């Protein structure tokens, strides 16, 4: 009878886990908490949601690391399918940003649309709208671009070091990338604090903050992703032939880099 339950395939049949349900409930509390906080009901529900999301991240990643490193469930076939999943996830994120670019260019290319009469009245028939003082793209935005492009170089350095068994190169490449990611977020926060326009009241501010703000959120997520990879690298989890966790983080980070190049060219340079 024991032989009837023996594993005779390369796939990983995941054991029942409470973390997807807990993570979904925590995300719901987090979103509802933001709405309540904005309406003056306090931030307690938002804080509970944040704690739940953080707990889910820690314990769920712990389980996946155990399955990959210590239980041997991530066979070459499983790793291949994980790569397919990451590719599809990044493709969905690309379409997510297409929506923001679509909203931006729809107004920027047709500021005096005959169909959207109210648009002409609101923005004065020009782009940027009348009264909007845009950022100089060759000051802080250019610096942020250089910071993010450099971080793409350092994460590639870390990846190549891992493939060639250079643990020190892997560690320092990840450290540099994390520092540069934090620097980008800090510079963007400084930029927002000195913006001459608000989110509300004009289409330029709405499209600018939605596009660059969601990109900033992705940078924060990618930085957390890389910090987890750094701790795993220090624990000697990754091997030259088995390191999908790091590979997925590197792919995500390069995606963030490419999106920023489009944002810089379209919104900061062309849009100004």
N, C-alpha and C positions, 0 to 999 in steps of 0.2 A: 504493500500500500504506500510505503514511503516513496517508492519510485514514481508513483502516479502524480505526486506533487513536485517532483524535481523539475528545476528550470532547464529547459532544453531549447532556449531561444536567446537572442541577443537584446531583447527589449526589456525595458524597466517598467514593471507594473507597480505603480506607486501605491504605498500603503495608505489607508484612510488617514486624513489629517484634519485637524480643526482649524488650521491657520487660514485657509481661504475664506471660511465663513467669518472668523474673527476679524480678518483684514477688511472684508467687505463692510461689516458692521461698523468698524472703526472709521473707515472712509466716509460712510454715511453720516456718522456723528460729527466728523471733522467738517464736512460740507455744510451740514445743518448748523453747526456751531458758528461757522463764518457768517452765515446769514443772520443768525440771532445776534451775534456780536455787532454787526453793522447796524442792527435795529435797536441797539442799546440794551440788550437783554443780558449782557455779561459774556465773558469769554470761557466760562467753566466747561461748557459742552465742547468747545473747540479744543481746549486743553486735554480733555478726556480722549477725544478722537486722536490727537497727536500722540498721546501716550500709547494708545492701542495700536496705531500704525507703527510706531517705533518698536514696540514689543513684537509685533508680527514680523517685522523685518528681521530682527535679531534671531528669533527662534526658527523662523522658516528657513533663513539662510543657513542656520546651524544644521538643520535637518538635511538640506541639500548638500552641504559640504560633507557631512557624514556619509551620505549615500555615494558621493563621488569619490572621496579620498579613502574611506575606511571599509566600505562595504562592497566596492567594486561594481556598482550598478551602471556607471557611465561607460559602457562599452563603446567601441568605435561607431557602431550603428546609432546608439543613443546620442553620442556627441554630434553626429551628422544631422540628426533631426533637431537637436538643440540649435544648431547653426541655421537650419531652415526657419525655425521659429524666430530667431533673432533677426534674420533678414526680413521676414514678414512684419515683425514689430517695427523695425526701422522704416519700412515702406509705409506703414500706417502713420508713423510720425511725420513722414514727408508730406502726406496728404493733409495732415493736420496743419502744417505750416502753409501749404498751398492756399488754404482758406483765408489766412491772414494776408498773404500776398495778394490774393484775389480782391479782398476788400480794399486794400490800399491802392492797387492799380486801377480798380474800377472808378474810384473817385479822382485819383491823380491824373489819369489820362482823359477823363471827361468831366472836368470841374464845371463846365458850362453846358451840361446836358440839356437838350430840348425836352427830353422825357422827364428828367428829374428837375422840375422847375424850382422846387423849394431848395434843392442843393445849391443852385446858382445864387439864390438869395442869402443862404447861410454862409457860404464861403467866398462870395464875391466873384465867382467865375474864374478864379485863378488858383494855382497850386504852387507852393503852399498857400493856404487860405489867407486872406487879408488880415493883418495884425499878428500873424504867427512868426515868432523869431526862432528859427531852427538852429540846431547845433552846427558849429563849424566842423565838418567831417575830418579835417586834417589836424585836429587837436586831440582831445580825449578819445573820440571814436577810433582814430588811427592807432593810438597807443593801445587801446583795448584789442584791436585787430592783431597787432604785433604780439601781444601777450598770448592770445588764444592760438595763433599760428605757431608760436614757440612751444606751447603746451602740446600741440599735435606732434611736433618734432620729438619732444622728450618722451611721450608715450610710445612712439615708434622705436625710440632708443631702448626703452624698457622691454618692448616686445622682442626685439632682435637679441637683446642680452639674454632673455629667458630661453629663446630658441637655441642659443649657443651655450647654455649652461652657465652664464655669467650672473651669479646671484647678486653681486655688488652692483653691477650695472642695472639689473632689474630693480633693486631697492632704490637706488638714487634716481633712476629715471621716473619711478612712481612718485617719489618725494617731490621732485621738481615739478611734475605735472600737477600734483595736488596743490602745491604752493601757487602755481600760476593760475589754476582754477579759482582759488580763493581770491587772488589778486584781481582777476577779471570781475568777480562778483562785487568786490569792494569798490572798484572803479566805476562799475555800472550804478551802484547805489549812490556814489558821489555825483555821478552825472545826473541821475534822477533828481537829486536834492537841489541841483542848480538849473533845472529846466525852466525855461521861460513860459511854459504852457502846461496846463493841467490835463488830467485824463478826461474829465467831464467838460461839456460845453462846446466841444469842437471835434470834427471828424478827424482832424490831423492827430490830435492828442490821443483819441481813442484807438486809431489804427497803429500809431507809433508804440504806445505802451502795451497793447495786446501782442504785437509781433515781437518786440524786443523783450518785453516782460516774460512771455512764455519761453522765449529762448533762454533768458536768465534762469528761469525755473529749471530748464533742462541742464544748464550748466551746473546748478546746485545738485541735481540728481546725479549727474555724471561724476561730480566731485565725490559724492558719498560712495558711489560705485567704486571709484578708484581708491578711496580710503580703505574700503573693505578689502580690495585686492592687495593693498599695501600690507595690511595686517596678515593676510593669508600668505603673502610672499615672505614675510618675516617668520612665519610658522612653517616655511618650506613646503607649502601645499602644492605649488605649481611645478610641473615637470615639463621638459621640452616637448614631449609627445602628448601631454595631457594637461591642458590649461584653458579649457573653454571659458571659464569664468573671467579670466583676464582678457581673453580674445573678445568676448562680448563687450566688456567695458571699453576696450580700445576702439572697436567698431562704433560704439555709441558716441565716443568722444570725437572721432573723426566726423561723424554725422553732425555733431554740434558745431564743429569748425566750419564745415561747408555751409550750413545754414547761416552762420554769422557772416560769411563772405557775401552771400546774397543780400542779407539785411544791410550790411555796410554799403554795398554798391547801390542798392535800390533806394533805401530810405535815407541814409546819411548823405551820400554823394549825389545821386540823381535827384532825389526828392528835395534837396536843399536848393 
